């Protein structure tokens, strides 16, 4: 990756196009492209205009003009495009005020980092998300007034085990048996390796890749932790690289949380910690799981605000097909070391102070990473500021508790509409330091109701015909 405007000017001889990218409110990369000739030093100072009225969650038609300001530290030569292209992530500004746009997700993440320093609690936060995804061989879907359907296929899918494939070579993966068989059962080893090499080529460091639990090509590639804004940038690059390398290999990638029935969905567990320079503030050798009091209060904030947080970190109707008991889904509002049935897990792989962190397991990869990391940080800081006690840890399999004990463990809400209502009622913690704004939250909630909750609520579900057609 380049770091300065001067670095980029030196790269011009190696490129023909410059792709300018930014993130819309739901969390999808948008872009347009200029020729390398148009990339000048003055462009970094002046910015370049675009129509914000056509971007989800942004401006109305009467105030559509907006500016992209290029961030030279994000530039990389795109490894998946045939024409030599430099990709640059941009911030969004208002052309009249020349101020950052309040609904730009990247700006929210920047403000969260600044607010952390303003509190004096810590100088830096580190983030390590684990986005899971599926690689399918075929997908078809559609719907209208009189029909609705989807069809997914995967050569690894257990449903292929009985088909006459002429020949059928076997080794399909049974549901919940995808963690970690070697090839030939794992048919995606080389594809994942190609994704990793492409990520490393653009400066995104990867620690490990593997097949995930589900049948039908579920995968995970873990990036090395980074600071908040940079990690959110890396997640956007990650999703782009995964989708394009998959396409180059005749596959289709999806980060949809629950694309198949009867097996695990795809999460994005988020590891997080607070530091003062080189000191990890979450570590205390005398504490439970070597956690400091600060870390426990941070967890207290995550647990208290979890229902509202889910509107941002698990932000689709499909997210709540995943967040159900029995599929390693983190539905229990509790914390524990090692325990994957709690929404907050404390990893204990390493005894190093540098490795101490909190893993929040509810998010999924449909989330906007800028808003997700910012919201989690704000909840954790609220916990620290108000010394919110998370209670006692739950070092049991919370899915197998006796009924009387299970009643004592609160669970996350069960639908997108429920968590949006929670966000409407509980969002003051997000407004501190002007990190999130009322305008952004109102626009976000309205978008989710109008474009996701209501369209799903009003449509017949295909399985309802199985249940009810002959009533």
N, C-alpha and C positions, 0 to 999 in steps of 0.2 A: 504494500500500500504506500501511496505517497503521503507526505506529511505537510508540505508547504506549497504555496503557489509556485515558487521557484522550481520545486521538484516536478510539478505538473508540466510546467513550460518545457522542461527537458524531455518529458515523455512524449511531446507532441509529434516528434518525428516517427514514433512507433505506432501511432494510431491514425485512424481515418474518421472516426465518429466519437462523439461524447454524449453519453446517455445520462440525463439528469433525472434523479429518482427522489421521490418523497412518499410519505405514508399517509393514507386517508384515515378517517376516524375509526372505521372498523378494524384497520390494521393491515391493509393490502398495499403493496408497493404500486405506485403509479409512475409514469415516466414519459418523457419526450426526448428527442435526439437532435443535436446540432452537429454540424461538421466540425472537424478539428480546427479548421481555419477560423471559425467564429469564437473559439476559446481563447480569450485574451486576459491579460492581468486585470484590465478594467472591469471585466465581467464579474470578477470576484468582489469588486467594490460596489458595482451598480446593481447586480442581480439581473434576472431575466423574467419577464412577465408571462403569466398563463391565466386561463379562465378557471376560477375557483368554483363557479356555479355548477359545473358538471362533475364535481368531486363529492362523493358521499360525505354528508355531515358538515360541509363547508358553507360557502356564501350563497346568498340568493342572487337571482339574475341581475338585479339592479345594483349590486355591489360586487360584481364578479372578478374584477381585476385584482390580481395578487402577484407577489414576487417570490421567486426562488432565489435564495442566497446559498451559493455553493460552499460546502465545507471541504477544503482541500485535504484534510486529514483522513477522509473516507475514500479517497480515489483508489481504484484498482482497475487493471486491464481485465475485462470480462473473459473468463475462461471457457464460456460455452457458446459464444457468438462467433460466426465465421469471419465477419468483417471486423478488423481490429478496432475495438471500442473501449473507451475509458468510461467507467461508471463512477458517478459522483453522487453521494447522498446530499440532499439540500434541506435547509430550513425555510419555513414559510413566513413571509413578512407582508404587512399591509403597505401598499405602495404610497398611500397618502401620509400616514404617520411615520413610516419607516420603522415601525416597531414589530416585534415578533407577533405572529397571529396566535390568539389565545386557544384556538382549537387545533393547533398543530401538535400532534402527539409527541413529537421530538422535543418541542419547546417545554411541554409538561415535564418530560424526563429531565431536561436541563434544570428546570426550576426545582425539582425534587433534590437533585444533587446539591444545588446552591443552598436550599433550605436546611439540609443536613448540616452543612458547615455553619450556617447561621445559628443553629441551636446550640452549638458548642458541644454536642454529645459525641460527635466523631468527625473525622476529616474525610473519610472515604467509606463507601459501601461496596462490597463485592458480590457478584451475582453469577450463579451457575445454573442456568435452565437446562432441562433435559427433554427437548421436544421429540415425541414419538410420532411415527407416521406409518402409513401403509403403502406398499408398492404393488399395484394390481396389474394384471395383464389386459384387462378390459373393463370398461365401465360404461353403462348406458342409463340415462334417467330422463324423465320428462313428466309433464302433467298439464292438464287443461281443464276445461269445464266438465268433461265426461271421462277423464282418465288420469291416472297417476301411477308411476312405476319407477323402480330402479332395478338394475341388474349389475352385479359385480362378479368378476371372475378372476381367479388366480390359479396358476399351475401348481402352487403349493397347497391350495385349499383342500381341506379334508373331504369336501364333497366331490373332488376329482378322483378319489381313491377307487370308485367303482365304475368309472367311465371307460368306454372303449376308445382309447386315444391312439391306438394302432402305431406303436405299442404304448401301453401305460407302464412306465418304469417304476411306479410305486414311490415310496418315501414321502408321500404327502404328510403334512403335519396335523396331528389331531388338535382340537381346540385345547387351549391352555398348555400346549406341549412345545411351544416354540422357543423356549428359553433353556439352554443354548445348543441345539443340535448342530453338528458340523455338516458340511456338504457330504453327500448330495441332498440331504433333507433341506439344509439351508441353501437355497438356490441363488441367494442374493449377495453372497460374499463379495464377488468381484464388483458388482454394481455399487455396493456400499463403499468399497475401497476406492472406486473411481470418484465417488462423491467426496470422500475424505481428501483425496489428492487435489481435487478442484478447490475445496475450501482452504487447504493449506497454501495453495498457490496464490490466493488472494489475501493471505494474512490472518485467516481465522484458524486458530490453533485447535486441534482435535486431540482428545485424550483416548477415546475408545469408541469402537462401533460393534454392534452385535444384533442378532435377531432378537425380537421381543417375544412376549409370551404368546400372543395370538397366532392362530393359523393365518394363512393367506397373505404372508409377506409383511408382517409388522416388523418395524425396524427402529433402532435408536442409535444416534450418533451424538456423543457428548463432547461439547466444546469446553475448552479450558476457561475457567472463570475470568471475569473482567469487571471493570467499573460499570455503573448503571447505564449511561447513555451508550457507551461503546458496546456493551453486551446486547442492548436492544438493537443497535445497528447490525451486530453480528447475527442475531436471530433473523433479521430481514434478509441478509445475504444467504444464510443457511437455507431458508425456505426456497429462495430463488434457485440456488444451486441444486438442491435436492430435486425440485420439480423438473429442471432442465436436463440434468444428467439422466434422470429416470426416462424422460422422453427420448433422449438420444439412444437409450438402450431398449426402446420398444415397450416401455412401461409407463404407467401413470401413477403419480404420487398424490396422496391426499393427507392433509393435516386435520381433516374432519374428525372430531373426537370419537364418534361411535358409528363407523360405517358398516359394521357387520353385526348380526344378531348372535347372541349366545357365546360370545368370547370377549376378551378384554378390549377396552377402548384405548385410545391414545391420550396420554396426559402430557403435561409439561411441568414436572416437579421443579420447583425453583429453590435452589440453595442460596442462602444469603447470610452475610455477616457484616458487622461494623468494625472499623479500625480507626485508631489514632496513629497515623503514619505507619510504622511497622508493627504495631501492637494490636493483636486481635482482642477486641473488647468483649467478645462472647466467651472467652476462655477463663475458667477458674478451676484449678485442679481439685478444689475442695467441694465443688458444687455437684449437684445431680448431673450425671453424664458429662462432668467437667464443664458445666455451663455456669456462667457468671449470673449474678442477679440481673444485670442489664439484659442479658439474653432472655431470661425468664420473663421479664417485663415486656420485652419485645414480642415474645410468644403470646403473652396476655393480650397485647393489642391485636395480634392476628386473630386470636380466637374470638375476642369480643366483636370485632368488626367483620368476621368471616362472611355472614350472610350478605352484607353490602359489598364486600370485596368480590364475591362471586359474580356479581353483575358485570364486573370488569375482567376478571381473570378466568372465568368460565362463561363466556358471554353469548352462547348460542343456545337455541332450543335443543339442539343435538347434544350439548354438553351434559344435559340431565338424563340422557340415555346412558351415559357413562357413570355419572355420580349416583350409583345405586349399590347397595350392599352385595358382596359376594364376588366381585371381580377385581379385587385389590383396589377398589375405588375408595378414596379417602373421604368418607361421609361423616366420620365421627369427630366432633369438636373436642379433641383432646390432644395431648402431646406425650411423646414417649421416645426413649432411645431404641433404635433398631426396628421399631414396630411400624410396619407399613399399613396397618389398619387405622392408624391415627392420622389426622389431617396435618399435624406437625410432627415430623420425625427428626431425631437427633442422630445423624450417622456416627458410628463408632469404629469405622475402619482403621482410623489412625489415632495415635495418642499425641500427635504433634499439636501444640497450641495453634499453629497456623491453620490446621484442618478443621477447627471447631466452627460449626455453622448450624443454622436451622434450615430444614427442608420443609417448605410448604407444598403439599401434594395435590391441592385441589385444582390449580390452573391446568388448562389444556392449550394445545398449540393453535387453536382458533383465535386466541386472544391477541390483542395488540400489545406487543412486548413493551413499548414505551409507557403506555398507560398501566400495564400490569405491574412492572417493577416500581413505578412511581407510587402506585396505590399501596402496594405491599410495604414499601418503605414508610409511607405516611402512617399506616396502621401500626407498624412496629414502633415508630417514634412516639406516637400517641400513647402506646403502652408504657414506654420508658418515662415519658413526661408525667404520666398519671399513676405510675407505679402499679399497673394493673396486674394483679396476682392471677396466674393461669391455673391455680389449684394444684392438686397432686397429679403426678404423671400416671399414665395408664399403661402399665407394663403387662398387658394381657392381650390375647387375641380378641379384639372388641366385637368381631363377628360371631363369636361363640360364647358370649356371656349369657348367664342365666337371665331369664326375663326380668327379674327384679333388679339386677344390676344394670342391664341394658337400658332400663328406663332412666337411669341416672346420667347417661351419656347423651348430651344433645347432639342432634345431627343437622347437617346442612339442609336448607330448603330444597324442594324437589323439582323446581321449574324455573325457567327464565323469568316469568312474570313475578314469581315470589321474590327472587333476588333483586329485581328492579324495584319492587316495592320497598325492600329493605334499604336499597341505596337512596331512595327518595326520603326515607325517614332517618337515615344515618349516613351523613356525608360531611358533617362539620370538620372532622379530622382531615379530610382531603383538601379543605379550603385554606388551611393554615399556610402562611407564607405565600398565598396566592398561587400555590402549585397547581391545583385544579381550580377552575372558576365555575361559578353558578351557571354561566352561559354554556360552558362546555358540557356540564353534567346534564342540564336540561335538554340540550340538543342530542346528547348521547342517548338518554332515556327515551326521548320521543322517537328517535330513529329506530331503536330496538322494538318499541311497541308497534310502530307503523309498518316496519319492513320485515319483522321476524315473528313476534308474538302473535299479532292478529292474523297474518296470512296462514300460519300453521293452525291457529285456533279455529278458523272458519272453514278449513278444508277437510273433507272426509279422508280418513287414513285408509290405505289399502287393506290393512288387516281387519278393519271394521266390517268389511264385506264378509270375511270368514266368520266373524262373530255374530253378525246381526242381519245378514241379507234375508235369512229365512225366518225372521221373527214373526 
